[in-house]
Amino acid sequence: MDGGGVDTATTAAWMEKHRHMYERATRHPFTVSIRDGTVDMSAFKRWLSQDYLFVREFVAFIASVLLKCCKQEDSSDMEIILGGVASISDEISWFKNEATVWGVDLASVSPLKANLEYHRFLRSFTEPEISYAVAVTTFWTIETVYQDSFGFCIQDGNKTPPELLGTCQRWGSAGFRQYCQSLQSIVDRCLANAPADAVQSAEEAFVRVLELEIGFWDMSSSRS
């Protein structure tokens, strides 16, 4: 242990400590219904359109993480984070193509309440006083929730509708899981050298992302 008294298993410890909330975020009834083959397709279309808006906002967030990374003495994380930036253009194109397939008019979509709340949270990371450790923790948590959620939809025994397998494989793939693990390693390393107040702020960000993800899934299932 060093820095804020944190060892290299900090993220794993958080996932255990906040297990109930983590499972609510990654085994939400919405994504479980995809795996079970019982998903309401109108809910899926709502998720598709709202997540498209989220991803557009996510671009600025990743840029803020990258900027904080560049200011670190050791900027070796940059290549991994740049991988996230590079994938965004493809992701936006994917959403547009899927919207066409599903007959969703993205131009007419407005962000719902839970989405706007998430947007406000992401925008707060442009503030210079928010540390790189907190920012990269947030980035890792967002990506990991999606990987775990959609990865579950393609595990053995799934009844995921064939037309949704591409969506689930996009975030549930082994390649994306490896990317999330790379981010997790960065987070653990940063936290091992961070002061106690930064570690606490990072844990609070971890929990906040879980809350926002649950709200986003809830929004997809309803119209709130």
N, C-alpha and C positions, 0 to 999 in steps of 0.2 A: 504493500500500500504506500501511496505517496500523495502529494497534492492535498486534496480535500479528504484524505483518508478513504479512498475508493480503490478497490482492486479491479482486476481486468474483467470481472464478471458482473459489473455494475448493471448493464442492461438486462442480463438474465435475472438478476436479483429484482429489478423493477418489475419485470414481466411476471415473476412469481408473487411479489408483494401486491401487485394490482391485477392478479389473475382474473378475478371476477369481471372487472371492467374490460380487460383485454379480450376475454372470451365473448363478452357482449358485443365488442367491436368486430371481432373476426368470425363469430358464429351467429351473426345477426339473422333473424327470421327471413329477411330479404334474400341474403346470399344462400342461406340454407334452402330456401324454396327453389333456388336455381338448381342446386345439387339434387334436390328431391324431385325435380321435374314438375313442380306445382306453381312455379312463378307466374304471377299475373303479368302478362306482356305489356299492359299499359303502365305498370310500375317499372318494368324494365326500360321502356321508352322514356319515362320520366327521369330515371337515373341517367340514361344515355345523354339526354339533352342537358341536364344539370351538371353532369360531370364534364361535359365539353366546356361549359362556362368556367368550371373550376380549373381545368387544365390551362386555360388561357390565363387565368390569374396566377397559376402555379409557376408560369414562366418567370415572372418578376420575382417570385419568392426564391427560386433556384438561383437567379442572378444575384440576389442579396447574399445567399449562402456562399456563392463563388467569390463575391467581393470580399467577404469576411475571411475566406480561406486565403486569398491572395495577400492579406495583411499579416498572416502568420509567419513566424520565422521559418518554419518548415512547411512549405506549400506543396508537399508531395501528394496531398489528397486531391489536388486539382484535377488530375487526370480522371479519377473516379467520378468526381462531381460533374466534370464536363461530359461524362458519359450520359448523365441524366439530362443535361441540356440538349445533347445531340438527339436524344430519343424523343424529345418533345415535339419537334416538327413532324415526325412520323406519326406520333400519337394524335396530333390535331388532324392530320389527314385521315387517319383511321376513323376518328369520330365522325368526320364529314361523310366518309364513305358509308359507314354504318347508318348514319341518319338517313341517307338516301335509300338504303335497303329497307329501313323500317318506316319510311314515309314521315320522318320527323323534320319539320321546318326549323332549323336552328336559328334562322334570322328572326323568328318571331318569339323566341324563348327568352324569358326574363328570369334572373336568379330568384329562387324562393328564399324564405327567411333563413333557413339553416345554412344555405349556400352563402348568403350575404354575411352571416356571422363568421363563417370560415374564411371568407375573403378578408374581413377586417383583421382577423388573427394573422393571416399571412402577411398583410401589409405592414403590420407592426414590426416585422423583422428588418425593415429598411432603416430602423433607428440604430445609430452607431453604438449605443450603449448595450445593445443585446450582443452577447458574446458569440463567437464562432461555435463554442461547445454547445450552447443552447440551440443555435440555428441548425447545426448538423444533426443534433438529437431529434429535432422536429422533422427534418427531412427524412431521416431513417425511419421514424415512427410512421409517418404517412405512407411511405413506400411499403413498409413491412405489413401494415394492416391490410393493404390491398393484396399483397402476395399471399399472405396466409388465408385471407378470405376466399380468393379465387382459386388458390391452390387446392383448397378443400373440395371445390366443385369438380375437380378432375381426378381426385383420388379414386382408388378402387371402390367399386360399389355405387358410383354416382349414377344418377338418372338425369343428368343435365341434358336439356333438349339439344339436339345436334346443331341447331342454328345459333346456339349460345356458346358452343364449345370454343370457338375462335376467341370470343371475349374472355373466357375463363383462362384459356391457354396464354393469352397475352400477358396477364399478370401472375398467373399461377405456374408458369414454366420454371424449369430448373435453372435456366439462365438468369431469370429475374430474381430467383431466390438467392443465387450466388451474388448478384449485385447487392441485394439487401444485406447479405452477410458481410460484404466488403464495407458497406456503410456502417454496419454495427461495429466492426473492428475499429473503424475510425472513431466512432463515438466513445467506445471503451477506452481507447488510448487518450483521447482528449480529456475525458473525465478523470482519468488516473492522474493527470497533471493539473487539474483545475482546482481553484480554491473552493472551499465548502459552499459559499453562497452561490457560485456558478453551478455546482452540482445540484443544489437544491432547486435552482431555477430550471435546470435541464429536466429534472424529474417532474416539476410542475408542468413543463411544456409537454412532456410525454403523456401525462394524465389528461391534459387539455386536448391534445390531438385525439385521444381515445374518445373523449366526450363529443368532440366535433364529428368524428367518424360515425359514432352511434346516431347522432342527430341527422347526419347526411343519409344514412341508410333508412332511418325513420321517415325522412322527407320523401325518399324514393318510394316508400311503401304507401304513403298517404299523399296529401297535398299541402302539408303544413310548411 
